[in-house]
Structure formats: C-alpha cells, structure tokens
Amino acid sequence: MEKKSINKSILGDSLRQSFAKLAPGIQVKNPVMLVVYIGAILTTALYVLSFAGIKDENGGYIIAIALILWFTVLFANFAEAIAEGRGRAQADTLRKARKDVKAKKLKSTNNMNDYNEVLSAQLKKGDIVIVWAGEQIPMDGEVIDGAASVDESAITGESAPVIRESGGDRSAVTGGTTLVSDWLVIEVTAEAGESFLDKMISMVEGASRKKTPNEIALQILLVTLTIIFLIVTATLLPFSSFASSQAGAGSAISITNVIALLVCLAPTTIGALLSSIGIAGMSRLNQANVLAMSGRAIEAAGDVDVLLLDKTGTITLGNRQASEFLPVNGVKEQDLADAAQLSSLADETAEGRSIVVLAKEKFGIRGRELSKMNASFIEFTAKTRMSGIDYQGIQIRKGAAEAVKAFVLDNSGEYPEECEQIVRRVAGAGGTPLVVAKNNQVLGVVYLKDIVKNGVKERFEDLRKMGIKTIMITGDNPMTAAAIAAEAGVDDFLAEATPEAKLELIRDYQSKGHLVAMTGDGTNDAPALAQADVAVAMNTGTQAAKEAGNMVDLDSSPTKLIDIVRIGKQLLMTRGALTTFSVANDVAKYFAIIPVLFFGIYPQLTALNFMGLTSSITAILSAIIYNALIIIALIPLALKGVKYRELPAGKLLKQNMLIYGLGGIAAPFIAIKGIDMLLTACGIM
C-alpha cells in the first residue's frame, strides 16, 4: 500500500512538473525538443491567424497539429520529471534523517564532562564533540576516542548496527546516524551544509545532475541531425512551390506541414528521453546504496575493462577458517583435533572459533566441563605467536610453526621433519599452518585457509565474457596469493601490495588505454583511489579514502564494485539502444511520409505509397501522433534500462542493431498505418 501511494505521489508531482517545464528557460536546455516547442508555438499562432483569414491549411487540421506538438513537448517533460521525481522522493526521505540536533561540544579532550551544548548547524570543521548512547551524531566526523555500535539505517537502510571505533579503517561516522551503545568522541570533518548527507541529498535530486561528456557528445550529434533536417524541410517550401508551377499540378507544401514534418524527422524520441535515461541511471545507483560524486563516474563504470579487487572481504570471506587436521605419523587425527580444540576454547578470534567448530563437526567433540578441569588459558600475543591451555599437568600449545618449534625445542622436545613437510605443503597451497604440540610432543598441523566466497568464480567468469580483466590485490606473499587467485578464478594478482605498488599498477594500465576501477577503505588506498577512473570508497573507511574516491558505497561492501560496473554498462546500453531506435525511427518516417506529400505534384510517387496511406493529411497526423505516443511508450524502458547482458561490446552492438534498429524501422510503418486507418474510419481525409 505504501509503495503504491509513493508512486501516485511521484506521478502527480511529475504531471505538475511537465507543465512547469514549459518555461522557455527550461526548454532551451534541450535543443532537439526546443524545435518541437517552437513548432507548437508557430502552429498555435497559425491557428489564431486562421480566424483572420490568413491560413495555409484547414483550421481544424492546424489546431490538431498544434495540440499534438504540445502533447509531444509535455510527454518529453513528463519523461524527465518522472525520473527526477524518484530522486526528489529519495531526497525527501533523507531530509527526514537530517535534523538540527543539540551537540555536546567539548571544551577539552581531557574532560568528557566539560562541554557546551550547541546546535549541529553551528559546528565547524575541527570541533570535538562527544556522543552518548541513544543520541544522534550531529555531523560527519572521525572517531578519535571510544568504540560504539551505530545505527546507520537512516542512511543505508540496513537495520543491523555497525561498529565504529577510533583508529583503523572504521573510524568515519556520518551525521544523522544514531549511537546504539557506549560513547564516541568525534572530530567534525565537515562544515554545516557540506555534510555527507547534504551531498547525498544534492546528488539524488535529478535537477542537480550535470550532463556527462558522452551525453553532451550525443546531444551535439542530435542537434546536428536536427539542423540537417531543418535545412531539408526548409528547402521543401520553395522546391514544392517551384515543382507545382512547373508541373502545373498540385500545390506547395504548407508551413503547417513543414513544421509537422520537421518534428517527425528530427530525433525527438531520444531527444525527449536522453535526460531521463541519465537521471534513471543515477537513481539505480542510489538504489544500490552507492553515492556517485559525478555522472562521469557512472559512465566511466560502464566502460571499465580492468577491476582491482581487494582479496579480504571481496574475494574471500575475510577470516581464515580451519579446514583440515593433518596429524604426524603415530598420532590419530581425533587426538590432534581434541588438543587443537582445547587450545582454542578461549580463543575468540574467527580462526579459533573455526577450529572448535571443525572438531565438533568431524568428531563430535563437545560439552567440556572447564570448571572441573581447573584450566589456565594462554592468550595469543604478537610476541609469542602462540596460544594454549594448561590443565591437570597437561600443556598444549598452538601457533605459528616457528614459534611452536622454538617452544618445543627449548623444552627438550623433538620437532619432526614430517611436520616441516606438512607446514611447507600447507603454505604452498596458500593456507596458514598452525602447529599443535601436547606436552612438548608435536601432534600435527591445523590447516587454515582463506575461504573463497560462493559464486565469486562464476561472477569473474561473467566479467571475463564482458571483456573485463580482474586483478586481486593482497598483502599475502606471492605463493599464497597465487593459490587463492587460481581458486577464485581471477585473471591476475598483485601480491605484497603497497600503496606505491597499487598506484603504479593503475598508472601502467591507464597508460595502455584501459579504464580502471578499484575499491578501498584505508588511508593507504587513497593515492590509488585518486588515480583510478572509478574509485569506490567504503562508507566505513577513512575520510581520506572517501575524499579520494568518486563514489561511496554506503553498505561498505567491496563486491559492490561489480554491481556498479553493471549499472554503468546498463546505462550506456540503454542510451545506445534508444538512440539506435530513434535514428531508425526517423529513417522509417521519412520514407513513409515524403512520397505522400508530393502525390499532387508527382503522381508517379504513388508507386512508393506501399503502405496505402489515405492522404497527406492522414499521413502527417498519423506520423506526429505516433511521434508523441512513442515517447510515452518508451518511458518505462528509459527508467528501468534495457535488460543487462554480460556480452562483449561488439556482440551488444550487433544485438542492438538487430533488435532496436530493425524494431525502430518496423514500428513506425506499423503504427502509422494503423493510425491512418483509424483516422480514415473517423472521416478525416
């Protein structure tokens, strides 16, 4: 019910905007539709003059032409307004999230209870505020102290709270979000009116969208075609007058018919829908919870042919998990699993929990009474690189191979060569080996591996079909990186990646003519993001990353880059398809109408009237009625976009030519003939 009412609201607003856009200052921004606008004014003036006896056609025919031309302009306005309406509706929702709340501005970072209450609009960049649980974050900023759960549903639509904390890559917070727990000390990073939410509201409103270079180039082409047709139709007046006098038959073409003919032959279909296609493309990106800082970035995404993807969280799940227990000779796998699980009971890392789960799944080991064991747990530290448990005289250690080896040898134990071989085999396969020892006896190795996400390999295969090269970026050593890259199915990888290496890789591809896309969230990603053609920064990332990128993913999902490329390509595909249809339309209308106009002068042209149109009056009326209705018919396609297909550009072009090219030629003949028959049946000759 709610969705229905929203649609009605957008529809009503779009209808009002269609009339508001009739202002000359707005019409002049679209040169193609400006021709129709001027034509509507001229035919209206001709109709008024007909009352004074100055007329070149029947008054009823002139007013019919004028009304249809006005409807054509209104339909074009409606197409743009309904696309903009989506953005305005989304912007209204976002404005509700932006409130001028009271903020606790700290006088000193040393005393969190010493603050002044000010309105969020009064905050300036560099101010320090403290926010407690249940309070709204007043302005965009960086967390400089504390850790808390933050409800970002007002911005992202996701109900699950996220963690924000000082340091690292999850320190950025957005004004308008709410603290669920604890407290945060935040340094304001935006001035009033320049917050992330303000930028987002501005971007999602269709009226603020700037035309992209490709869109401008296409509009120049459409204007050129319109000028050509303007010259052609203008010459028809003197030519038809001369021809009729020479032939001694027929009469010159009327000004009304010349105007109608110009509107029919000019590329009005794509001219009317061009703005709505671009606005709808940006709207689809916004619906995917991605904020594009420029329309150019969306179009660049459609032309991207190289994708740089971070391994952790994008290609893999982000945490290494236990996949196998590999015992040395003389040790049962279950005994190794039992010891590994015991040493991991107090390990709260994802790796430690996965060892506990794997032991349960493989051997049903569960239900330990820790209170009766009188156990002492050894926590993992960066210095020892081990963790473990001591209980009832038993000592178990689990950790990096070198660390456990040194521990065993220091305690007069033996480290078997077989364990060394297992460690090398696991490392060579791209995994992480954890050695387990019990009472200074090495039991074997726990194989931890990066788990490649389900379906990732298939998605990379789809991208390959589209001609896009995928490159995995990772800090792993080359051997580990190669193993994961092979399993994931990426085309290439960059191991032991540094900020300088990422930047150099992007520049290298760009120098060869490629368009490169990349995701990032850390300050160390900022140089590469600034260099990439499409740079998607995570909303959870640092301020430096967000400022360097030309898109921000509000969901902070690194895999979103693939969806962004698809949306960009769909935008370009839609524009290309409708341009093909529009040009083919014009060609068809030319051959359908021109012969009928000269029947009276050159009767031989009757042979070209293969459609059997009744007269020049019904032909012209049918053509301009079709010209107006086809705009309305194509609005859903312009807003939704053509069906996305993961095919190379060459194949897509062939399909567009076949479907929209032939369709654009066939549709006018069929529609004009149908309308002509209807007009004839109504007695209009």
C-alpha positions in Angstrom: 0.0 0.0 0.0 2.8 2.4 0.9 4.7 1.7 -2.3 1.5 2.4 -4.3 0.9 5.8 -2.6 4.5 6.8 -3.2 4.2 6.0 -6.9 1.0 8.1 -7.1 2.7 10.9 -5.4 5.6 10.8 -7.8 3.2 10.6 -10.7 1.2 13.6 -9.6 4.3 15.7 -9.0 5.6 14.7 -12.4 2.5 15.8 -14.2 2.7 19.2 -12.5 6.4 19.5 -13.4 5.6 18.7 -17.0 3.7 21.9 -17.3 6.2 23.9 -15.1 8.9 22.8 -17.6 7.1 24.6 -20.4 9.0 27.7 -19.4 11.3 28.9 -22.3 14.4 29.0 -20.0 14.0 25.2 -19.3 13.1 24.2 -22.9 16.2 26.0 -24.3 18.4 23.5 -22.4 17.2 20.7 -24.8 17.8 21.9 -28.3 16.0 19.0 -30.0 12.8 19.4 -28.0 13.2 23.2 -28.4 12.4 22.7 -32.1 9.2 20.9 -31.2 8.4 23.7 -28.6 8.9 26.4 -31.3 6.9 24.3 -33.8 4.0 24.1 -31.3 4.1 27.9 -30.7 4.2 28.6 -34.5 1.3 26.2 -35.3 -0.7 27.7 -32.5 0.0 31.2 -34.0 -1.1 29.9 -37.4 -4.4 28.7 -35.9 -5.0 32.1 -34.3 -4.2 33.8 -37.7 -6.7 31.5 -39.4 -9.5 33.4 -37.7 -8.3 36.5 -39.6 -8.5 34.6 -42.9 -4.7 34.1 -43.0 -4.3 30.3 -43.3 -2.4 27.7 -45.3 -4.5 24.7 -44.1 -7.9 24.0 -42.7 -8.2 25.5 -39.2 -9.2 22.1 -37.6 -6.1 20.5 -39.1 -3.8 23.2 -37.9 -5.1 23.1 -34.3 -4.9 19.3 -34.4 -1.2 19.6 -35.4 -0.6 22.2 -32.7 -2.2 20.2 -29.9 -0.2 17.1 -30.8 3.0 19.1 -30.8 2.2 20.5 -27.4 1.5 17.0 -26.1 4.8 15.8 -27.6 6.6 18.5 -25.5 4.6 17.6 -22.4 5.4 13.9 -22.8 9.1 14.8 -23.1 8.8 16.9 -19.9 7.0 14.1 -18.2 9.7 11.6 -19.0 12.3 13.8 -17.4 10.1 14.8 -14.5 9.2 11.3 -13.5 12.9 10.3 -13.4 13.6 13.4 -11.3 10.6 12.6 -9.1 12.4 9.4 -7.9 15.3 11.4 -6.8 13.2 14.0 -5.1 11.3 11.3 -3.2 14.6 9.7 -2.1 15.9 13.2 -1.1 12.8 13.9 1.0 13.4 10.6 2.9 17.0 11.6 3.5 16.0 15.1 4.7 13.9 13.5 7.4 17.1 11.9 8.7 18.8 15.2 8.8 17.8 17.1 12.0 19.3 20.1 13.6 20.2 18.3 16.9 21.9 19.5 20.0 25.6 18.6 20.1 27.9 18.4 23.1 31.0 20.4 22.0 33.9 19.5 24.3 36.0 22.3 25.7 38.9 19.9 26.2 39.5 16.3 25.2 40.8 15.7 28.7 37.4 16.1 30.4 34.4 14.5 28.7 32.0 16.1 31.2 33.1 19.6 30.3 31.2 20.7 27.2 28.8 23.3 25.8 25.6 22.4 24.1 25.3 23.9 20.6 23.1 23.2 17.6 24.7 20.9 15.0 24.4 23.7 12.4 26.8 25.8 14.5 29.5 23.1 14.4 32.7 23.8 12.4 35.3 21.6 10.9 37.8 20.6 13.7 35.3 20.9 16.6 35.3 18.0 19.1 32.0 16.5 20.2 31.0 13.7 22.5 28.0 11.5 21.7 26.4 9.0 24.1 24.2 6.0 23.5 20.7 7.0 22.2 22.0 10.3 20.8 22.3 11.3 17.1 25.7 12.0 15.6 25.4 15.7 14.8 27.9 16.0 11.9 30.2 13.9 9.8 33.5 13.2 11.6 36.3 10.9 12.6 36.2 8.9 15.9 39.2 9.9 17.9 38.3 8.0 21.1 35.9 5.2 22.1 34.1 2.4 20.3 30.3 2.0 19.9 27.5 0.4 17.9 26.0 2.8 15.4 22.6 2.6 13.8 23.1 3.7 10.2 19.6 2.6 8.9 18.6 6.2 8.1 21.5 6.4 5.6 22.0 2.8 4.3 18.6 1.2 5.0 20.4 -1.7 6.9 18.8 -2.3 10.3 21.9 -4.1 11.9 24.1 -1.7 13.8 27.8 -1.4 12.9 30.9 -0.9 15.0 32.7 2.4 14.8 35.9 3.0 16.7 39.0 5.1 16.8 41.9 4.2 14.7 41.9 1.8 11.7 39.5 1.9 8.8 36.2 2.0 10.7 36.6 5.5 12.2 34.4 7.5 9.9 30.9 8.4 11.1 28.0 10.1 9.3 25.8 12.9 10.6 22.2 11.8 11.1 23.1 8.3 12.4 22.4 7.2 16.0 24.6 5.6 18.7 23.1 2.4 20.0 25.6 1.8 22.7 28.6 3.2 24.6 30.1 6.6 23.6 32.3 8.2 20.9 34.5 11.3 20.9 34.3 12.7 17.3 36.3 15.3 15.5 34.0 17.1 13.0 35.3 16.9 9.4 32.6 18.9 7.5 31.1 22.3 7.7 27.4 22.9 8.1 25.6 22.3 4.8 28.6 20.3 3.4 28.0 17.1 5.2 27.9 13.7 3.5 24.1 13.7 3.9 23.8 17.1 2.3 25.9 15.9 -0.6 23.8 12.8 -1.0 20.6 14.8 -1.0 22.0 17.1 -3.7 23.2 14.2 -5.8 19.9 12.2 -5.7 17.9 15.1 -6.9 17.7 14.8 -10.6 17.7 18.6 -11.1 21.3 18.8 -9.7 22.6 16.2 -12.2 25.2 17.6 -14.7 25.4 16.2 -18.2 28.3 13.8 -18.8 30.8 14.2 -21.7 29.2 11.2 -23.5 25.8 12.7 -23.1 27.0 16.1 -24.3 28.6 14.4 -27.4 25.3 12.6 -28.1 23.3 15.8 -27.8 25.7 17.5 -30.2 25.0 14.7 -32.7 21.3 15.1 -32.2 21.4 18.9 -32.7 23.5 18.3 -35.9 20.9 15.9 -37.2 18.1 18.4 -36.3 19.9 21.2 -38.1 20.2 19.0 -41.2 16.5 18.1 -41.1 15.7 21.8 -40.5 17.6 22.7 -43.7 16.0 19.9 -45.7 12.4 20.8 -44.6 13.1 24.5 -45.1 14.0 23.8 -48.8 10.8 21.9 -49.3 8.8 25.2 -49.3 10.5 26.8 -52.3 11.0 23.4 -54.0 7.4 22.4 -53.8 6.3 25.8 -55.0 8.6 25.6 -58.0 7.7 22.0 -58.7 4.0 22.6 -58.7 4.3 25.6 -61.0 6.4 23.6 -63.4 4.2 20.5 -63.3 1.0 22.6 -63.4 -0.5 20.3 -60.8 -0.8 20.1 -57.1 0.2 22.9 -54.6 3.1 23.9 -52.5 3.6 22.3 -49.1 2.0 24.3 -46.3 4.0 25.8 -43.4 2.0 23.7 -41.0 3.0 20.5 -42.8 6.6 21.6 -43.0 6.7 22.1 -39.2 5.0 18.8 -38.6 7.4 17.1 -41.0 10.4 18.6 -39.2 9.2 17.3 -35.9 8.7 13.9 -37.3 12.1 13.7 -38.9 14.1 15.2 -36.1 15.5 12.8 -33.5 12.8 13.7 -31.0 12.5 10.3 -29.4 16.0 10.1 -28.0 16.0 13.9 -27.5 13.0 13.6 -25.2 14.3 10.6 -23.3 18.0 11.5 -23.0 17.8 13.3 -19.7 15.6 10.7 -18.1 18.0 7.9 -19.1 20.9 9.6 -17.3 18.8 10.5 -14.3 17.4 7.0 -14.1 20.9 5.6 -14.3 22.0 7.6 -11.3 18.8 6.7 -9.5 19.6 2.9 -10.0 23.0 3.5 -8.5 21.5 5.3 -5.5 19.0 2.5 -5.0 22.1 0.2 -4.8 23.2 2.4 -1.9 26.1 4.0 -3.8 26.6 7.7 -3.9 28.2 8.9 -7.1 30.1 12.2 -6.8 29.7 12.7 -10.6 27.7 11.4 -13.5 31.0 11.0 -15.3 32.0 8.3 -12.8 28.8 6.2 -13.7 29.6 6.4 -17.4 33.2 5.5 -16.7 32.0 2.4 -14.8 30.2 1.4 -18.0 33.5 1.5 -19.9 35.7 -0.1 -17.3 37.8 -3.0 -18.6 40.1 -3.6 -15.5 38.9 -4.3 -12.0 41.2 -4.2 -9.0 39.6 -6.1 -6.1 40.9 -6.4 -2.6 41.2 -10.1 -1.6 39.9 -9.9 2.0 36.2 -9.4 2.2 35.8 -9.2 -1.5 37.0 -12.5 -2.9 37.4 -14.3 0.4 35.2 -14.3 3.5 37.7 -12.2 5.3 38.7 -14.6 8.0 40.8 -17.8 7.6 39.0 -20.9 8.8 40.1 -24.4 9.8 39.6 -26.8 7.0 41.7 -29.9 7.9 43.6 -31.6 10.8 46.8 -33.0 9.5 48.5 -35.3 12.1 52.1 -36.6 12.0 52.8 -40.3 12.0 51.7 -42.1 15.1 49.1 -39.6 16.0 45.4 -40.1 15.4 43.5 -37.2 13.7 40.9 -37.2 16.5 43.6 -36.7 19.1 45.0 -33.8 17.2 41.5 -32.3 16.8 40.9 -32.8 20.6 44.1 -30.9 21.5 43.5 -28.2 18.9 40.0 -27.6 20.2 41.2 -27.5 23.9 43.8 -24.8 23.0 41.2 -22.8 21.1 38.3 -22.7 23.7 39.4 -19.3 25.0 40.4 -18.0 21.5 37.7 -15.5 20.5 39.2 -15.0 17.0 37.4 -16.2 14.0 40.2 -18.7 13.4 40.0 -20.1 16.9 36.2 -20.5 16.8 36.5 -22.3 13.4 38.9 -24.9 15.0 36.3 -25.5 17.8 33.5 -25.9 15.2 35.6 -28.2 12.9 36.4 -30.6 15.8 32.7 -30.7 16.7 31.7 -31.4 13.1 34.3 -34.1 12.4 34.4 -36.0 15.7 31.5 -34.7 17.8 33.9 -33.3 20.4 31.8 -31.0 22.7 30.5 -30.4 26.2 33.7 -30.0 28.2 33.4 -29.1 31.9 36.0 -26.4 32.1 35.2 -25.6 35.7 36.3 -29.1 36.7 39.5 -29.0 34.6 41.0 -26.2 36.7 42.4 -24.9 33.4 44.6 -22.0 32.7 44.4 -20.4 29.3 47.4 -18.9 27.5 46.3 -16.0 25.3 47.8 -15.3 21.9 50.3 -12.4 21.7 52.2 -10.9 18.8 55.4 -11.7 20.7 54.9 -15.4 21.4 52.7 -16.0 18.3 51.1 -18.9 20.3 48.1 -19.6 22.4 47.2 -22.6 24.5 45.9 -24.3 27.7 47.4 -25.8 30.9 45.3 -28.2 32.9 45.9 -31.1 35.3 49.6 -31.3 34.4 48.9 -31.2 30.6 50.4 -28.4 28.5 49.0 -27.7 25.0 50.3 -25.1 22.6 49.1 -24.0 19.2 50.6 -21.4 16.9 52.9 -20.4 14.1 55.3 -23.2 13.1 58.5 -21.3 14.0 57.1 -20.3 17.4 55.9 -23.8 18.4 59.1 -25.3 17.1 61.2 -23.0 19.3 58.9 -23.7 22.3 59.2 -27.5 21.8 63.0 -27.5 21.3 63.5 -25.1 24.3 61.6 -27.6 26.5 63.8 -30.6 25.3 61.2 -31.9 22.9 61.6 -33.0 19.3 60.3 -31.3 16.2 59.8 -34.0 13.4 60.8 -33.4 9.8 57.4 -34.7 8.8 55.8 -31.7 10.4 58.1 -29.4 8.5 56.9 -31.0 5.3 53.3 -30.6 6.2 53.9 -26.9 7.0 55.6 -26.3 3.7 52.7 -28.1 1.8 50.0 -26.1 3.5 51.9 -22.8 2.9 52.5 -23.7 -0.7 48.7 -24.3 -1.2 48.1 -20.7 0.1 47.0 -21.8 3.6 48.2 -20.9 7.1 49.7 -23.8 9.1 49.2 -23.8 12.8 51.3 -26.4 14.6 49.8 -28.1 17.7 52.0 -29.6 20.5 51.0 -31.5 23.7 53.5 -31.9 26.5 56.3 -30.9 24.1 55.2 -33.6 21.5 54.2 -32.3 18.1 50.8 -33.8 17.2 50.4 -32.2 13.7 49.1 -29.2 11.8 45.8 -27.3 11.6 45.2 -26.2 8.0 43.7 -22.7 8.0 42.7 -21.4 4.6 41.0 -18.3 3.1 37.5 -19.4 2.1 36.7 -18.1 -1.3 33.1 -16.8 -1.4 30.4 -18.9 -3.1 29.7 -17.7 -6.6 32.7 -15.4 -6.9 34.4 -17.6 -9.5 31.2 -17.6 -11.7 30.9 -13.8 -11.4 34.5 -13.4 -12.5 33.8 -15.6 -15.5 30.8 -13.4 -16.4 33.1 -10.3 -16.2 35.6 -12.1 -18.5 32.8 -12.6 -21.0 32.3 -8.9 -20.9 35.9 -8.3 -21.7 36.8 -7.1 -18.1 40.1 -8.2 -16.6 40.0 -8.9 -12.8 43.1 -8.4 -10.6 43.2 -9.4 -7.0 45.1 -7.1 -4.6 46.5 -8.7 -1.4 49.3 -8.3 1.1 49.9 -12.1 1.1 53.2 -13.5 -0.2 53.3 -14.4 -3.9 52.9 -18.2 -3.3 49.8 -17.7 -1.1 48.3 -15.1 -3.5 48.8 -17.4 -6.5 46.9 -20.3 -4.8 43.9 -18.1 -3.9 43.9 -16.3 -7.3 43.7 -19.7 -9.0 40.9 -20.9 -6.8 38.9 -17.7 -7.2 39.4 -17.6 -10.9 40.8 -14.0 -11.2 42.9 -13.2 -14.2 45.9 -11.8 -12.3 47.0 -10.7 -8.9 49.3 -8.2 -7.1 51.0 -9.8 -4.0 52.6 -7.9 -1.1 50.7 -4.9 -2.3 51.9 -1.5 -1.0 50.3 1.9 -1.7 53.1 2.6 -4.2 52.6 -0.7 -6.0 48.8 -0.2 -6.3 49.3 3.3 -7.7 52.0 2.1 -10.2 49.7 -0.8 -11.4 46.8 1.6 -12.1 49.0 4.0 -13.9 50.5 1.2 -16.0 47.1 0.0 -17.2 45.9 3.6 -17.8 48.9 4.3 -20.0 47.9 1.4 -22.2 44.4 2.9 -22.7 42.5 0.9 -20.1 39.8 2.3 -17.8 40.5 1.0 -14.2 38.1 0.6 -11.3 39.1 0.0 -7.7 37.7 -0.3 -4.2 39.4 0.9 -1.0 38.7 1.9 2.6 42.0 2.8 4.2 44.2 5.9 4.1 46.8 3.7 2.3 44.3 3.2 -0.5 43.8 7.0 -1.1 46.6 7.5 -3.7 45.3 4.6 -5.8 41.7 5.6 -5.4 42.5 9.2 -6.6 44.3 7.7 -9.7 41.6 5.2 -10.6 38.9 6.1 -13.2 36.2 4.6 -11.0 37.1 4.7 -7.3 34.7 3.3 -4.8 35.4 4.2 -1.2 33.7 2.3 1.6 31.4 4.4 3.9 33.1 2.7 6.9 36.5 3.8 5.6 38.7 6.8 6.5 37.9 10.3 5.5 41.0 10.3 3.2 39.6 7.3 1.3 36.2 8.9 0.9 37.6 12.2 -0.4 39.9 10.4 -2.9 37.0 8.3 -4.4 34.4 9.4 -6.9 31.8 7.0 -5.4 31.0 6.0 -1.8 29.4 2.6 -1.1 27.0 3.2 1.9 26.9 -0.5 2.6 30.7 -0.8 2.7 30.5 -4.0 0.6 33.7 -4.4 -1.6 31.8 -6.7 -4.0 29.5 -3.7 -4.9 32.1 -2.7 -7.5 30.8 -5.5 -9.7 27.3 -4.2 -9.4 28.4 -0.6 -10.2 30.1 -1.8 -13.4 26.8 -3.5 -14.4 24.8 -0.4 -13.7 27.2 1.8 -15.7 27.1 -0.6 -18.6 23.3 -0.8 -18.4 23.1 3.0 -18.6 25.3 3.0 -21.8 23.4 0.1 -23.3 20.1 1.8 -22.7 21.2 5.1 -24.3 22.8 3.2 -27.2 19.7 1.1 -27.7 17.2 4.0 -27.6 19.5 6.1 -29.9 19.5 3.3 -32.4 15.8 3.0 -32.2 15.3 6.8 -32.6 17.5 7.1 -35.6 15.9 4.1 -37.3 12.5 5.6 -36.4 13.4 8.8 -38.3 14.6 6.9 -41.4 11.3 4.9 -41.5 9.1 8.0 -41.0 11.0 9.8 -43.8 10.2 7.0 -46.4 6.6 6.7 -45.0 5.7 10.4 -45.3 7.7 12.2 -48.1 6.1 10.3 -51.0 2.6 11.1 -49.8 3.3 14.8 -49.6 4.2 15.1 -53.3 1.3 12.9 -54.8 -0.4 16.0 -56.1 2.7 17.3 -57.9 4.2 14.0 -59.0 1.5 11.3 -59.4 4.3 8.8 -60.2 5.2 8.8 -56.5 2.0 6.8 -55.8 4.1 3.7 -56.5 6.1 4.5 -53.4 3.0 4.6 -51.2 3.3 0.9 -50.5 1.6 1.5 -47.1 -1.5 2.7 -48.8 -1.8 5.8 -46.7 -5.1 7.7 -47.5 -3.8 11.2 -47.9 -1.1 13.7 -46.9 -3.4 14.9 -44.1 -3.8 11.5 -42.5 -0.1 10.7 -43.2 1.1 13.7 -41.3 -1.4 13.4 -38.5 -0.5 9.7 -38.1 3.2 10.4 -38.0 3.1 13.1 -35.4 0.6 11.2 -33.2 3.0 8.2 -33.4 5.9 10.6 -32.6 4.2 11.7 -29.4 3.0 8.3 -28.3 6.3 6.5 -28.8 7.9 8.8 -26.2 5.3 7.7 -23.5 5.7 4.1 -24.6 9.5 4.2 -24.1 9.5 5.9 -20.7 9.4 2.6 -18.7 12.4 1.3 -20.7 14.3 4.6 -20.2 13.7 4.4 -16.4 14.2 0.7 -16.0 17.0 0.3 -18.5 17.4 -2.4 -21.2 18.0 -5.9 -20.0 21.6 -6.3 -18.9 23.6 -8.9 -20.8 27.1 -9.9 -19.9 28.4 -9.8 -23.5 31.4 -8.0 -25.2 30.7 -4.6 -26.7 30.8 -6.0 -30.3 28.1 -8.5 -29.7 26.0 -6.0 -27.8 26.2 -3.6 -30.7 25.0 -6.3 -33.1 22.1 -7.2 -30.9 21.1 -3.5 -30.5 21.2 -3.1 -34.3 19.1 -6.2 -34.8 16.5 -5.6 -32.0 16.3 -1.8 -31.7 17.5 -0.9 -35.3 15.0 -3.2 -37.1 12.4 -2.5 -34.4 12.8 1.2 -35.0 12.3 0.8 -38.7 9.3 -1.6 -38.4 7.4 0.2 -35.6 6.6 3.5 -37.4 5.3 1.7 -40.6 3.0 -0.5 -38.5 1.8 2.3 -36.1 1.4 5.0 -38.8 -0.6 2.6 -41.0 -2.8 1.7 -38.0 -3.4 5.3 -37.0 -4.0 6.2 -40.7 -6.7 3.6 -40.9 -8.3 4.8 -37.7 -8.3 8.5 -38.9 -9.8 7.4 -42.2 -12.5 5.5 -40.4 -13.3 8.6 -38.4 -13.8 10.6 -41.7 -10.5 12.6 -41.6 -9.2 12.7 -45.1 
